[in-house]
Each structure stands twice: as C-alpha cells, then as structure tokens.
C-alpha cells in the first residue's frame, strides 16, 4: 500500500502582483517570529511600518518578473512536484508553501483525508536556518496538534553537504560555466547576525573571528547557516576545480538596520567591477527554485548595479529548478529522511 506521501515545502509567493495581495503575503511572512525574532508588540509595530510603503515597491518588483502562468517560484515548484511524482514510489507527492497558498495546513489535512498515515516533509532549503527549516517544522507540528491529525512525519534534513545535492548543483551549473567569464559570485540569502549567535551553543564562536566558519566545530556547524553556506560554496568550487581567485561568496536580501552576515552582495558586485571584472556569473545556491530574489534582485537590480559600477555583463545562472539531476538527488535525500520525534 502506498501510504507515505511526500510534501515539498517552499517559501511561497503573493497570489498576484496586486498591492493588496503583496501586502497580505508580506504581513504573514514578516509576522512569523522565526523571520523577525522580536517580541510580538515590537514585531507588530515594525511590520506595520514596513507595510506602509514596501507592498507597493514589492508589487512592482514582482510584476517585473511575473510569468504568464503565475509566480516563477510557484510554477517552478509545481514542475518539481510533477517530476517527483515519477520518482517517489511510496505515495502521492504534494506541494505546500510556508506563506501563501497552498498552505501546509491545507495539504496535510488533504493527505490525512486520503488515508495517508505517513508524510515525508521536505523543506526545500539546502542550509539550516530558523527562518526557513524550523518554521516549516513548527508549522507542521501546529497543524497536527490543532487538527488532531495522526500523521507520522519524517523530515528532510539540511543537505548543504550531501554528495547528491552538490553533484546536482555542479551538473546544473556546468553548461553555464563553460562560457567565458571573469568571476563567479555565489550569492546566498542573508540573515541577521543575531540569528546565528542565538543558535551558537558555545555562546562565543559565531561571528567572533574572520575565519569562524572555517573553524566551526560540529556542534556549531549543525545550526550555523553561514558556515553551511561556506561549506557548500567550497565543496562546489572544489568539485569544479575553480581557482580561488575566480570565485567568491556574498549574502543578499538585507532588510532593516540590523547587522547582517557579510560580505553583502551589492557591495561585492561593486568591488568586482572596480577591480576590472567585466563579466560576472552569479549563482544563488541557497535557493532551489528561481524567485524574486534571484530573477529581480540579482538578474535585474544586481545587473544594473554591476554595470553602473563599471562592469559590462552579469549573467544569472538558473537555480536547480526541475533539473533531472536535482530530481534524482531530492528523491534520494527524501528516502533517508529521519522520523520527527
């Protein structure tokens, strides 16, 4: 009997590019305590201030990359879901979004109604962060508790260092790296430094030294997003044999005034242009599907910024999306997902 479903979970998207839909989406996203980890009254005030102007600006950004079929993130995630239906042999494959629709609650209830007893929950994030992985797991726990669902959950673990993921990343990037370029920038999504420090079990390692990621002990690496990003980048570059001076790492998508992990992508692009780099390739390995952060933030704004600083061309390398090697890798990774206790 095929009674073990696979539930893929990605971040989510507004229902449309209308300002009201973008405002609704941003409110749900930013009010998540795992995203903005401030006390509720402070978070509510801050988000209310953000929602005065940001929805209009974000709606314009979404409109600039919106596809005829809908949000690129949703469309690409649906393509991955369909591809996984041909690989996952244990039961149905569904797709949920942490914010927006279809929700985790909707999909878990749907699977329970179908008689499913076991679900492999797959947060589609290579590296661990509370604002991505933890919030997905806790939302699933909430749904099971409040809806009284008797589903047994297994959870895909962060796979930043897994050979299947790294092999798929290399395979998807190789055709693009075959072109002439001066530098490869691996731009990961950023996080406030405090997100790292509060998960540092030593209380003193994260952000304490310039080489802290390279020397992170196992108990720190387990929950250190930046160290995991650096590990992914270094393993990727090593597999391709990239010279150290031909690639670098940066972090994008800063929000607010808090100190975020460095180096910042916008500053790195300007530095590269000033150093004489004319053609830069940019990959975004924290994302498995292209979205507003890759298509608009890097592909559009990043490209304009790089050229304004003296560069000539920025080429955005697509995310894994529904690449066949990624589909095979994801299936393998989900097969060994441990049970959630």
Phi and psi in degrees as GROMACS dihedral restraints (atoms count N, CA, C in turn):
[ dihedral_restraints ]
;  ai    aj    ak    al  type     phi  dphi    fc
    3     4     5     6     1   -88.7    20    10
    4     5     6     7     1    92.9    20    10
    6     7     8     9     1  -118.1    20    10
    7     8     9    10     1     8.2    20    10
    9    10    11    12     1  -114.1    20    10
   10    11    12    13     1   104.7    20    10
   12    13    14    15     1   -84.2    20    10
   13    14    15    16     1   158.9    20    10
   15    16    17    18     1  -113.1    20    10
   16    17    18    19     1   123.9    20    10
   18    19    20    21     1  -115.1    20    10
   19    20    21    22     1   105.3    20    10
   21    22    23    24     1   -79.0    20    10
   22    23    24    25     1   136.7    20    10
   24    25    26    27     1  -129.9    20    10
   25    26    27    28     1   123.5    20    10
   27    28    29    30     1  -116.6    20    10
   28    29    30    31     1   179.8    20    10
   30    31    32    33     1   -64.8    20    10
   31    32    33    34     1   -53.3    20    10
   33    34    35    36     1   123.7    20    10
   34    35    36    37     1  -179.9    20    10
   36    37    38    39     1  -160.1    20    10
   37    38    39    40     1   154.2    20    10
   39    40    41    42     1   -60.1    20    10
   40    41    42    43     1   154.6    20    10
   42    43    44    45     1   -67.1    20    10
   43    44    45    46     1   -27.8    20    10
   45    46    47    48     1  -156.9    20    10
   46    47    48    49     1  -175.9    20    10
   48    49    50    51     1   -93.7    20    10
   49    50    51    52     1     8.6    20    10
   51    52    53    54     1   -68.0    20    10
   52    53    54    55     1   142.1    20    10
   54    55    56    57     1   -56.5    20    10
   55    56    57    58     1   -40.8    20    10
   57    58    59    60     1   -62.1    20    10
   58    59    60    61     1   -40.7    20    10
   60    61    62    63     1   -69.0    20    10
   61    62    63    64     1   -38.6    20    10
   63    64    65    66     1   -66.9    20    10
   64    65    66    67     1   -40.8    20    10
   66    67    68    69     1   -61.8    20    10
   67    68    69    70     1   -43.3    20    10
   69    70    71    72     1   -61.9    20    10
   70    71    72    73     1   -43.7    20    10
   72    73    74    75     1   -65.2    20    10
   73    74    75    76     1   -47.5    20    10
   75    76    77    78     1   -63.1    20    10
   76    77    78    79     1   -36.6    20    10
   78    79    80    81     1   -63.1    20    10
   79    80    81    82     1   -45.8    20    10
   81    82    83    84     1   -63.4    20    10
   82    83    84    85     1   -43.2    20    10
   84    85    86    87     1   -65.6    20    10
   85    86    87    88     1   -52.8    20    10
   87    88    89    90     1   -74.2    20    10
   88    89    90    91     1   -22.1    20    10
   90    91    92    93     1   -83.0    20    10
   91    92    93    94     1    -3.7    20    10
   93    94    95    96     1   -66.8    20    10
   94    95    96    97     1   122.1    20    10
   96    97    98    99     1   -65.3    20    10
   97    98    99   100     1   -15.3    20    10
   99   100   101   102     1   -83.7    20    10
  100   101   102   103     1   -14.3    20    10
  102   103   104   105     1   -92.4    20    10
  103   104   105   106     1   -56.8    20    10
  105   106   107   108     1  -110.8    20    10
  106   107   108   109     1   102.3    20    10
  108   109   110   111     1   -89.5    20    10
  109   110   111   112     1    60.6    20    10
  111   112   113   114     1  -119.1    20    10
  112   113   114   115     1   158.2    20    10
  114   115   116   117     1   -54.2    20    10
  115   116   117   118     1   147.8    20    10
  117   118   119   120     1   -51.6    20    10
  118   119   120   121     1   -48.4    20    10
  120   121   122   123     1   -60.0    20    10
  121   122   123   124     1   -41.0    20    10
  123   124   125   126     1   -68.5    20    10
  124   125   126   127     1   -41.5    20    10
  126   127   128   129     1   -63.6    20    10
  127   128   129   130     1   -42.9    20    10
  129   130   131   132     1   -62.7    20    10
  130   131   132   133     1   -42.1    20    10
  132   133   134   135     1   -65.2    20    10
  133   134   135   136     1   -45.9    20    10
  135   136   137   138     1   -63.1    20    10
  136   137   138   139     1   -45.7    20    10
  138   139   140   141     1   -65.7    20    10
  139   140   141   142     1   -38.3    20    10
  141   142   143   144     1   -61.3    20    10
  142   143   144   145     1   -38.1    20    10
  144   145   146   147     1   -68.1    20    10
  145   146   147   148     1   -41.6    20    10
  147   148   149   150     1   -62.0    20    10
  148   149   150   151     1   -37.0    20    10
  150   151   152   153     1   -76.4    20    10
  151   152   153   154     1    -1.6    20    10
  153   154   155   156     1   -70.7    20    10
  154   155   156   157     1   -44.3    20    10
  156   157   158   159     1  -117.2    20    10
  157   158   159   160     1   -32.0    20    10
  159   160   161   162     1   -61.2    20    10
  160   161   162   163     1   -37.9    20    10
  162   163   164   165     1   -56.7    20    10
  163   164   165   166     1   -39.3    20    10
  165   166   167   168     1   -65.8    20    10
  166   167   168   169     1   -44.4    20    10
  168   169   170   171     1   -65.6    20    10
  169   170   171   172     1   -42.8    20    10
  171   172   173   174     1   -67.5    20    10
  172   173   174   175     1   -36.4    20    10
  174   175   176   177     1   -61.5    20    10
  175   176   177   178     1   -39.4    20    10
  177   178   179   180     1   -64.6    20    10
  178   179   180   181     1   -41.6    20    10
  180   181   182   183     1   -65.1    20    10
  181   182   183   184     1   -44.4    20    10
  183   184   185   186     1   -61.0    20    10
  184   185   186   187     1   -42.3    20    10
  186   187   188   189     1   -61.1    20    10
  187   188   189   190     1   -31.0    20    10
  189   190   191   192     1   -71.7    20    10
  190   191   192   193     1   -19.5    20    10
  192   193   194   195     1  -122.2    20    10
  193   194   195   196     1     3.1    20    10
  195   196   197   198     1   -67.1    20    10
  196   197   198   199     1   137.0    20    10
  198   199   200   201     1   -94.1    20    10
  199   200   201   202     1   163.0    20    10
  201   202   203   204     1   -59.0    20    10
  202   203   204   205     1   -33.6    20    10
  204   205   206   207     1   -80.9    20    10
  205   206   207   208     1   -12.5    20    10
  207   208   209   210     1   131.4    20    10
  208   209   210   211     1  -156.5    20    10
  210   211   212   213     1   -62.3    20    10
  211   212   213   214     1   129.0    20    10
  213   214   215   216     1   -54.6    20    10
  214   215   216   217     1   -41.7    20    10
  216   217   218   219     1   -59.4    20    10
  217   218   219   220     1   -44.5    20    10
  219   220   221   222     1   -69.5    20    10
  220   221   222   223     1   -45.4    20    10
  222   223   224   225     1   -61.1    20    10
  223   224   225   226     1   -45.3    20    10
  225   226   227   228     1   -68.4    20    10
  226   227   228   229     1   -35.3    20    10
  228   229   230   231     1   -67.7    20    10
  229   230   231   232     1   -35.6    20    10
  231   232   233   234     1   -66.8    20    10
  232   233   234   235     1   -37.4    20    10
  234   235   236   237     1   -64.2    20    10
  235   236   237   238     1   -40.3    20    10
  237   238   239   240     1   -64.1    20    10
  238   239   240   241     1   -42.3    20    10
  240   241   242   243     1   -57.4    20    10
  241   242   243   244     1   -47.4    20    10
  243   244   245   246     1   -62.9    20    10
  244   245   246   247     1   -39.0    20    10
  246   247   248   249     1   -66.2    20    10
  247   248   249   250     1   -37.9    20    10
  249   250   251   252     1   -69.6    20    10
  250   251   252   253     1   -25.0    20    10
  252   253   254   255     1   -61.1    20    10
  253   254   255   256     1   -26.6    20    10
  255   256   257   258     1   -86.2    20    10
  256   257   258   259     1    -9.0    20    10
  258   259   260   261     1  -109.6    20    10
  259   260   261   262     1   -40.1    20    10
  261   262   263   264     1   -76.8    20    10
  262   263   264   265     1   116.5    20    10
  264   265   266   267     1   -98.8    20    10
  265   266   267   268     1     3.6    20    10
  267   268   269   270     1   -97.8    20    10
  268   269   270   271     1   -14.7    20    10
  270   271   272   273     1   163.6    20    10
  271   272   273   274     1  -163.0    20    10
  273   274   275   276     1   -69.4    20    10
  274   275   276   277     1   157.3    20    10
  276   277   278   279     1  -119.1    20    10
  277   278   279   280     1   121.9    20    10
  279   280   281   282     1  -120.3    20    10
  280   281   282   283     1   166.0    20    10
  282   283   284   285     1  -128.0    20    10
  283   284   285   286     1   133.2    20    10
  285   286   287   288     1  -131.3    20    10
  286   287   288   289     1   160.3    20    10
  288   289   290   291     1  -119.2    20    10
  289   290   291   292     1   138.5    20    10
  291   292   293   294     1   -65.5    20    10
  292   293   294   295     1   -34.8    20    10
  294   295   296   297     1  -126.6    20    10
  295   296   297   298     1   136.2    20    10
  297   298   299   300     1    88.5    20    10
  298   299   300   301     1  -159.8    20    10
  300   301   302   303     1  -120.9    20    10
  301   302   303   304     1   152.4    20    10
  303   304   305   306     1   -74.0    20    10
  304   305   306   307     1   140.2    20    10
  306   307   308   309     1   -81.4    20    10
  307   308   309   310     1   162.1    20    10
  309   310   311   312     1   -60.5    20    10
  310   311   312   313     1   -40.6    20    10
  312   313   314   315     1   -62.0    20    10
  313   314   315   316     1   -46.4    20    10
  315   316   317   318     1   -58.9    20    10
  316   317   318   319     1   -45.2    20    10
  318   319   320   321     1   -74.1    20    10
  319   320   321   322     1   -37.9    20    10
  321   322   323   324     1   -66.2    20    10
  322   323   324   325     1   -40.9    20    10
  324   325   326   327     1   -65.0    20    10
  325   326   327   328     1   -39.3    20    10
  327   328   329   330     1   -60.7    20    10
  328   329   330   331     1   -45.1    20    10
  330   331   332   333     1   -66.8    20    10
  331   332   333   334     1   -40.2    20    10
  333   334   335   336     1   -62.8    20    10
  334   335   336   337     1   -40.0    20    10
  336   337   338   339     1   -64.5    20    10
  337   338   339   340     1   -25.7    20    10
  339   340   341   342     1   -83.2    20    10
  340   341   342   343     1    -1.5    20    10
  342   343   344   345     1    90.0    20    10
  343   344   345   346     1     8.8    20    10
  345   346   347   348     1   -68.4    20    10
  346   347   348   349     1   137.0    20    10
  348   349   350   351     1  -111.0    20    10
  349   350   351   352     1   -20.4    20    10
  351   352   353   354     1  -132.2    20    10
  352   353   354   355     1   139.3    20    10
  354   355   356   357     1  -132.6    20    10
  355   356   357   358     1   130.6    20    10
  357   358   359   360     1   -93.9    20    10
  358   359   360   361     1   113.6    20    10
  360   361   362   363     1   -89.9    20    10
  361   362   363   364     1   123.1    20    10
  363   364   365   366     1  -120.7    20    10
  364   365   366   367     1    88.1    20    10
  366   367   368   369     1   -65.2    20    10
  367   368   369   370     1   123.9    20    10
  369   370   371   372     1   -87.6    20    10
  370   371   372   373     1    58.3    20    10
  372   373   374   375     1  -130.1    20    10
  373   374   375   376     1   119.2    20    10
  375   376   377   378     1   -63.2    20    10
  376   377   378   379     1   -39.7    20    10
  378   379   380   381     1  -106.0    20    10
  379   380   381   382     1   151.9    20    10
  381   382   383   384     1   -81.1    20    10
  382   383   384   385     1   137.9    20    10
  384   385   386   387     1  -156.2    20    10
  385   386   387   388     1   147.3    20    10
  387   388   389   390     1   -58.3    20    10
  388   389   390   391     1   -37.4    20    10
  390   391   392   393     1   -74.6    20    10
  391   392   393   394     1    -4.7    20    10
  393   394   395   396     1  -123.0    20    10
  394   395   396   397     1   -68.0    20    10
  396   397   398   399     1   -71.6    20    10
  397   398   399   400     1   -51.8    20    10
  399   400   401   402     1   -60.6    20    10
  400   401   402   403     1   -41.9    20    10
  402   403   404   405     1   -66.5    20    10
  403   404   405   406     1   -31.7    20    10
  405   406   407   408     1   -66.4    20    10
  406   407   408   409     1   -47.3    20    10
  408   409   410   411     1   -63.5    20    10
  409   410   411   412     1   -44.0    20    10
  411   412   413   414     1   -68.0    20    10
  412   413   414   415     1   -33.3    20    10
  414   415   416   417     1   -67.1    20    10
  415   416   417   418     1   -39.5    20    10
  417   418   419   420     1   -64.2    20    10
  418   419   420   421     1   -42.0    20    10
  420   421   422   423     1   -59.8    20    10
  421   422   423   424     1   -42.6    20    10
  423   424   425   426     1   -61.0    20    10
  424   425   426   427     1   -45.0    20    10
  426   427   428   429     1   -62.5    20    10
  427   428   429   430     1   -45.9    20    10
  429   430   431   432     1   -61.1    20    10
  430   431   432   433     1   -40.5    20    10
  432   433   434   435     1   -70.0    20    10
  433   434   435   436     1   -49.6    20    10
  435   436   437   438     1   -76.4    20    10
  436   437   438   439     1   -31.0    20    10
  438   439   440   441     1   -91.7    20    10
  439   440   441   442     1    -2.9    20    10
  441   442   443   444     1    54.2    20    10
  442   443   444   445     1    47.7    20    10
  444   445   446   447     1   -89.3    20    10
  445   446   447   448     1   134.2    20    10
  447   448   449   450     1   -99.2    20    10
  448   449   450   451     1    60.7    20    10
  450   451   452   453     1  -102.4    20    10
  451   452   453   454     1   137.0    20    10
  453   454   455   456     1   -91.5    20    10
  454   455   456   457     1   123.8    20    10
  456   457   458   459     1  -105.0    20    10
  457   458   459   460     1   135.3    20    10
  459   460   461   462     1  -113.5    20    10
  460   461   462   463     1   150.7    20    10
  462   463   464   465     1  -129.3    20    10
  463   464   465   466     1   125.8    20    10
  465   466   467   468     1   -61.0    20    10
  466   467   468   469     1   126.8    20    10
  468   469   470   471     1   -85.5    20    10
  469   470   471   472     1   157.0    20    10
  471   472   473   474     1   -51.5    20    10
  472   473   474   475     1   135.1    20    10
  474   475   476   477     1  -120.1    20    10
  475   476   477   478     1    25.5    20    10
  477   478   479   480     1   -56.1    20    10
  478   479   480   481     1   -27.6    20    10
  480   481   482   483     1  -114.0    20    10
  481   482   483   484     1     7.4    20    10
  483   484   485   486     1   -79.6    20    10
  484   485   486   487     1   135.2    20    10
  486   487   488   489     1   -55.8    20    10
  487   488   489   490     1   -37.7    20    10
  489   490   491   492     1   -62.6    20    10
  490   491   492   493     1   -42.7    20    10
  492   493   494   495     1   -66.1    20    10
  493   494   495   496     1   -47.3    20    10
  495   496   497   498     1   -63.8    20    10
  496   497   498   499     1   -40.3    20    10
  498   499   500   501     1   -62.6    20    10
  499   500   501   502     1   -40.9    20    10
  501   502   503   504     1   -66.8    20    10
  502   503   504   505     1   -39.3    20    10
  504   505   506   507     1   -62.7    20    10
  505   506   507   508     1   -43.6    20    10
  507   508   509   510     1   -63.8    20    10
  508   509   510   511     1   -46.4    20    10
  510   511   512   513     1   -61.5    20    10
  511   512   513   514     1   -40.5    20    10
  513   514   515   516     1   -71.3    20    10
  514   515   516   517     1   -29.3    20    10
  516   517   518   519     1   -88.3    20    10
  517   518   519   520     1   -25.9    20    10
  519   520   521   522     1   -51.7    20    10
  520   521   522   523     1   -46.8    20    10
  522   523   524   525     1   -59.4    20    10
  523   524   525   526     1   -32.5    20    10
  525   526   527   528     1   -80.0    20    10
  526   527   528   529     1   -32.7    20    10
  528   529   530   531     1   -77.0    20    10
  529   530   531   532     1    -9.9    20    10
  531   532   533   534     1   -74.0    20    10
  532   533   534   535     1   -16.4    20    10
  534   535   536   537     1   -79.6    20    10
  535   536   537   538     1   164.1    20    10
  537   538   539   540     1   -70.9    20    10
  538   539   540   541     1   134.0    20    10
  540   541   542   543     1  -157.1    20    10
  541   542   543   544     1   161.4    20    10
  543   544   545   546     1   -96.2    20    10
  544   545   546   547     1   -33.3    20    10
  546   547   548   549     1  -155.5    20    10
  547   548   549   550     1   144.8    20    10
  549   550   551   552     1  -109.6    20    10
  550   551   552   553     1   123.6    20    10
  552   553   554   555     1  -108.2    20    10
  553   554   555   556     1   122.8    20    10
  555   556   557   558     1   -97.1    20    10
  556   557   558   559     1   102.8    20    10
  558   559   560   561     1  -101.4    20    10
  559   560   561   562     1   111.6    20    10
  561   562   563   564     1   -97.4    20    10
  562   563   564   565     1   156.7    20    10
  564   565   566   567     1   -64.9    20    10
  565   566   567   568     1   142.6    20    10
  567   568   569   570     1   -88.2    20    10
  568   569   570   571     1   169.8    20    10
  570   571   572   573     1  -144.9    20    10
  571   572   573   574     1   151.1    20    10
  573   574   575   576     1   -62.1    20    10
  574   575   576   577     1   142.9    20    10
  576   577   578   579     1   -58.0    20    10
  577   578   579   580     1   -31.2    20    10
  579   580   581   582     1   -64.5    20    10
  580   581   582   583     1   -26.6    20    10
  582   583   584   585     1   -63.2    20    10
  583   584   585   586     1   -36.3    20    10
  585   586   587   588     1   -74.6    20    10
  586   587   588   589     1   -46.1    20    10
  588   589   590   591     1   -63.6    20    10
  589   590   591   592     1   -36.4    20    10
  591   592   593   594     1   -72.3    20    10
  592   593   594   595     1   -18.3    20    10
  594   595   596   597     1   -98.4    20    10
  595   596   597   598     1    -0.3    20    10
  597   598   599   600     1   -76.8    20    10
  598   599   600   601     1   106.5    20    10
  600   601   602   603     1   -67.1    20    10
  601   602   603   604     1   -20.8    20    10
  603   604   605   606     1   -80.7    20    10
  604   605   606   607     1   -22.1    20    10
  606   607   608   609     1    78.4    20    10
  607   608   609   610     1     1.5    20    10
  609   610   611   612     1  -149.0    20    10
  610   611   612   613     1    -3.3    20    10
  612   613   614   615     1   -84.1    20    10
  613   614   615   616     1   -55.3    20    10
  615   616   617   618     1   -61.0    20    10
  616   617   618   619     1   131.0    20    10
  618   619   620   621     1    63.7    20    10
  619   620   621   622     1    20.7    20    10
  621   622   623   624     1   -95.5    20    10
  622   623   624   625     1   -14.6    20    10
  624   625   626   627     1  -155.2    20    10
  625   626   627   628     1   159.4    20    10
  627   628   629   630     1   -61.9    20    10
  628   629   630   631     1   -30.7    20    10
  630   631   632   633     1  -107.2    20    10
  631   632   633   634     1    26.2    20    10
  633   634   635   636     1   -62.1    20    10
  634   635   636   637     1   -34.1    20    10
  636   637   638   639     1   -68.3    20    10
  637   638   639   640     1   -36.5    20    10
  639   640   641   642     1   -70.8    20    10
  640   641   642   643     1   -24.1    20    10
  642   643   644   645     1  -111.2    20    10
  643   644   645   646     1    14.3    20    10
  645   646   647   648     1   -64.5    20    10
  646   647   648   649     1   124.0    20    10
  648   649   650   651     1   -68.6    20    10
  649   650   651   652     1   163.9    20    10
  651   652   653   654     1   -55.5    20    10
  652   653   654   655     1   -40.6    20    10
  654   655   656   657     1   -69.0    20    10
  655   656   657   658     1   -22.7    20    10
  657   658   659   660     1   -86.1    20    10
  658   659   660   661     1   -44.7    20    10
  660   661   662   663     1   -56.8    20    10
  661   662   663   664     1   -31.9    20    10
  663   664   665   666     1   -55.5    20    10
  664   665   666   667     1   -34.3    20    10
  666   667   668   669     1  -125.5    20    10
  667   668   669   670     1    11.1    20    10
  669   670   671   672     1   -95.1    20    10
  670   671   672   673     1   106.4    20    10
  672   673   674   675     1   -59.7    20    10
  673   674   675   676     1   -46.4    20    10
  675   676   677   678     1   -64.1    20    10
  676   677   678   679     1   -43.3    20    10
  678   679   680   681     1   -63.7    20    10
  679   680   681   682     1   -37.1    20    10
  681   682   683   684     1   -68.1    20    10
  682   683   684   685     1   -38.5    20    10
  684   685   686   687     1   -60.6    20    10
  685   686   687   688     1   -45.4    20    10
  687   688   689   690     1   -63.9    20    10
  688   689   690   691     1   -37.9    20    10
  690   691   692   693     1   -62.8    20    10
  691   692   693   694     1   -45.8    20    10
  693   694   695   696     1   -58.9    20    10
  694   695   696   697     1   -46.0    20    10
  696   697   698   699     1   -63.0    20    10
  697   698   699   700     1   -46.1    20    10
  699   700   701   702     1   -67.1    20    10
  700   701   702   703     1   -39.6    20    10
  702   703   704   705     1   -66.7    20    10
  703   704   705   706     1   -40.0    20    10
  705   706   707   708     1   -62.1    20    10
  706   707   708   709     1   -49.0    20    10
  708   709   710   711     1   -63.8    20    10
  709   710   711   712     1   -37.5    20    10
  711   712   713   714     1   -66.1    20    10
  712   713   714   715     1   -41.3    20    10
  714   715   716   717     1   -63.6    20    10
  715   716   717   718     1   -32.3    20    10
  717   718   719   720     1   -91.0    20    10
  718   719   720   721     1    -6.9    20    10
  720   721   722   723     1    66.5    20    10
  721   722   723   724     1    36.1    20    10
  723   724   725   726     1   -76.6    20    10
  724   725   726   727     1   129.9    20    10
  726   727   728   729     1   -61.4    20    10
  727   728   729   730     1   146.7    20    10
  729   730   731   732     1   -58.5    20    10
  730   731   732   733     1   -30.0    20    10
  732   733   734   735     1   -87.2    20    10
  733   734   735   736     1     1.6    20    10
  735   736   737   738     1  -102.3    20    10
  736   737   738   739     1    -0.5    20    10
  738   739   740   741     1  -148.4    20    10
  739   740   741   742     1   157.8    20    10
  741   742   743   744     1  -156.9    20    10
  742   743   744   745     1   172.7    20    10
  744   745   746   747     1  -119.6    20    10
  745   746   747   748     1   144.8    20    10
  747   748   749   750     1  -148.5    20    10
  748   749   750   751     1   173.3    20    10
  750   751   752   753     1  -132.8    20    10
  751   752   753   754     1   133.8    20    10
  753   754   755   756     1  -115.0    20    10
  754   755   756   757     1  -179.1    20    10
  756   757   758   759     1    68.5    20    10
  757   758   759   760     1    38.0    20    10
  759   760   761   762     1   -63.0    20    10
  760   761   762   763     1   146.1    20    10
  762   763   764   765     1  -140.5    20    10
  763   764   765   766     1   128.3    20    10
  765   766   767   768     1    85.2    20    10
  766   767   768   769     1  -170.0    20    10
  768   769   770   771     1  -101.1    20    10
  769   770   771   772     1    -6.2    20    10
  771   772   773   774     1   -66.4    20    10
  772   773   774   775     1   156.2    20    10
  774   775   776   777     1   -72.5    20    10
  775   776   777   778     1   124.3    20    10
  777   778   779   780     1  -106.4    20    10
  778   779   780   781     1   163.8    20    10
  780   781   782   783     1   -65.0    20    10
  781   782   783   784     1   145.1    20    10
  783   784   785   786     1  -116.8    20    10
  784   785   786   787     1   166.7    20    10
  786   787   788   789     1   -77.4    20    10
  787   788   789   790     1   152.4    20    10
  789   790   791   792     1   -81.2    20    10
  790   791   792   793     1   139.9    20    10
  792   793   794   795     1   -60.3    20    10
  793   794   795   796     1   -44.8    20    10
  795   796   797   798     1   -62.3    20    10
  796   797   798   799     1   -38.5    20    10
  798   799   800   801     1   -69.8    20    10
  799   800   801   802     1   -38.4    20    10
  801   802   803   804     1   -65.4    20    10
  802   803   804   805     1   -39.5    20    10
  804   805   806   807     1   -61.8    20    10
  805   806   807   808     1   -41.7    20    10
  807   808   809   810     1   -66.5    20    10
  808   809   810   811     1   -39.9    20    10
  810   811   812   813     1   -61.1    20    10
  811   812   813   814     1   -45.5    20    10
  813   814   815   816     1   -61.2    20    10
  814   815   816   817     1   -42.7    20    10
  816   817   818   819     1   -62.8    20    10
  817   818   819   820     1   -42.2    20    10
  819   820   821   822     1   -68.0    20    10
  820   821   822   823     1   -25.9    20    10
  822   823   824   825     1   -81.3    20    10
  823   824   825   826     1    -0.4    20    10
  825   826   827   828     1    99.1    20    10
  826   827   828   829     1     4.3    20    10
  828   829   830   831     1   -68.9    20    10
  829   830   831   832     1   123.7    20    10
  831   832   833   834     1   -99.1    20    10
  832   833   834   835     1   -37.6    20    10
  834   835   836   837     1  -125.0    20    10
  835   836   837   838     1   118.1    20    10
  837   838   839   840     1  -116.8    20    10
  838   839   840   841     1   136.2    20    10
  840   841   842   843     1   -98.0    20    10
  841   842   843   844     1   139.2    20    10
  843   844   845   846     1  -125.4    20    10
  844   845   846   847     1   126.0    20    10
  846   847   848   849     1  -113.0    20    10
  847   848   849   850     1   151.8    20    10
  849   850   851   852     1  -125.4    20    10
  850   851   852   853     1    78.8    20    10
  852   853   854   855     1   -73.4    20    10
  853   854   855   856     1    -3.6    20    10
  855   856   857   858     1   -81.0    20    10
  856   857   858   859     1   -13.8    20    10
  858   859   860   861     1  -109.0    20    10
  859   860   861   862     1   138.6    20    10
  861   862   863   864     1  -100.9    20    10
  862   863   864   865     1    -7.9    20    10
  864   865   866   867     1  -137.6    20    10
  865   866   867   868     1   139.4    20    10
  867   868   869   870     1   -64.6    20    10
  868   869   870   871     1   144.3    20    10
  870   871   872   873     1  -156.1    20    10
  871   872   873   874     1  -170.3    20    10
  873   874   875   876     1   -61.8    20    10
  874   875   876   877     1   -33.6    20    10
  876   877   878   879     1   -69.1    20    10
  877   878   879   880     1   -27.6    20    10
  879   880   881   882     1   -93.8    20    10
  880   881   882   883     1   -51.3    20    10
  882   883   884   885     1   -70.7    20    10
  883   884   885   886     1   -42.9    20    10
  885   886   887   888     1   -94.9    20    10
  886   887   888   889     1   -49.1    20    10
  888   889   890   891     1   -66.1    20    10
  889   890   891   892     1   -42.2    20    10
  891   892   893   894     1   -95.6    20    10
  892   893   894   895     1   -53.4    20    10
  894   895   896   897     1   -62.7    20    10
  895   896   897   898     1   -35.1    20    10
  897   898   899   900     1  -101.3    20    10
  898   899   900   901     1   -67.3    20    10
  900   901   902   903     1   -66.3    20    10
  901   902   903   904     1   -41.5    20    10
  903   904   905   906     1   -62.8    20    10
  904   905   906   907     1   -39.7    20    10
  906   907   908   909     1   -63.8    20    10
  907   908   909   910     1   -43.4    20    10
  909   910   911   912     1   -63.6    20    10
  910   911   912   913     1   -41.3    20    10
  912   913   914   915     1   -65.0    20    10
  913   914   915   916     1   -42.5    20    10
  915   916   917   918     1   -63.0    20    10
  916   917   918   919     1   -43.9    20    10
  918   919   920   921     1   -67.6    20    10
  919   920   921   922     1   -38.3    20    10
  921   922   923   924     1   -64.2    20    10
  922   923   924   925     1   -27.4    20    10
  924   925   926   927     1   -87.3    20    10
  925   926   927   928     1    -1.4    20    10
  927   928   929   930     1   116.9    20    10
  928   929   930   931     1    -5.4    20    10
  930   931   932   933     1   -75.8    20    10
  931   932   933   934     1   169.0    20    10
  933   934   935   936     1  -108.6    20    10
  934   935   936   937     1   -40.3    20    10
  936   937   938   939     1  -152.0    20    10
  937   938   939   940     1   131.9    20    10
  939   940   941   942     1  -112.3    20    10
  940   941   942   943     1   127.0    20    10
  942   943   944   945     1  -113.2    20    10
  943   944   945   946     1   120.6    20    10
  945   946   947   948     1   -85.7    20    10
  946   947   948   949     1   120.2    20    10
  948   949   950   951     1   -82.7    20    10
  949   950   951   952     1   126.9    20    10
  951   952   953   954     1   -59.0    20    10
  952   953   954   955     1   152.7    20    10
  954   955   956   957     1   -70.9    20    10
  955   956   957   958     1  -178.8    20    10
  957   958   959   960     1   -63.1    20    10
  958   959   960   961     1   -37.4    20    10
  960   961   962   963     1    49.9    20    10
  961   962   963   964     1  -117.7    20    10
  963   964   965   966     1  -116.3    20    10
  964   965   966   967     1    32.4    20    10
  966   967   968   969     1   -56.0    20    10
  967   968   969   970     1   136.2    20    10
  969   970   971   972     1   -54.8    20    10
  970   971   972   973     1   -39.1    20    10
  972   973   974   975     1   -67.1    20    10
  973   974   975   976     1   -32.7    20    10
  975   976   977   978     1   -71.1    20    10
  976   977   978   979     1   -39.7    20    10
  978   979   980   981     1   -59.6    20    10
  979   980   981   982     1   -47.2    20    10
  981   982   983   984     1   -63.4    20    10
  982   983   984   985     1   -41.3    20    10
  984   985   986   987     1   -64.5    20    10
  985   986   987   988     1   -45.9    20    10
  987   988   989   990     1   -62.2    20    10
  988   989   990   991     1   -41.2    20    10
  990   991   992   993     1   -59.9    20    10
  991   992   993   994     1   -45.1    20    10
  993   994   995   996     1   -63.6    20    10
  994   995   996   997     1   -42.9    20    10
  996   997   998   999     1   -64.5    20    10
  997   998   999  1000     1   -40.7    20    10
  999  1000  1001  1002     1   -70.8    20    10
 1000  1001  1002  1003     1   -29.4    20    10
 1002  1003  1004  1005     1   -59.2    20    10
 1003  1004  1005  1006     1   -32.5    20    10
 1005  1006  1007  1008     1  -106.8    20    10
 1006  1007  1008  1009     1    19.9    20    10
 1008  1009  1010  1011     1   -64.3    20    10
 1009  1010  1011  1012     1   128.3    20    10
 1011  1012  1013  1014     1   -76.8    20    10
 1012  1013  1014  1015     1   156.5    20    10
 1014  1015  1016  1017     1   -68.2    20    10
 1015  1016  1017  1018     1   140.0    20    10
 1017  1018  1019  1020     1   -81.7    20    10
 1018  1019  1020  1021     1   123.4    20    10
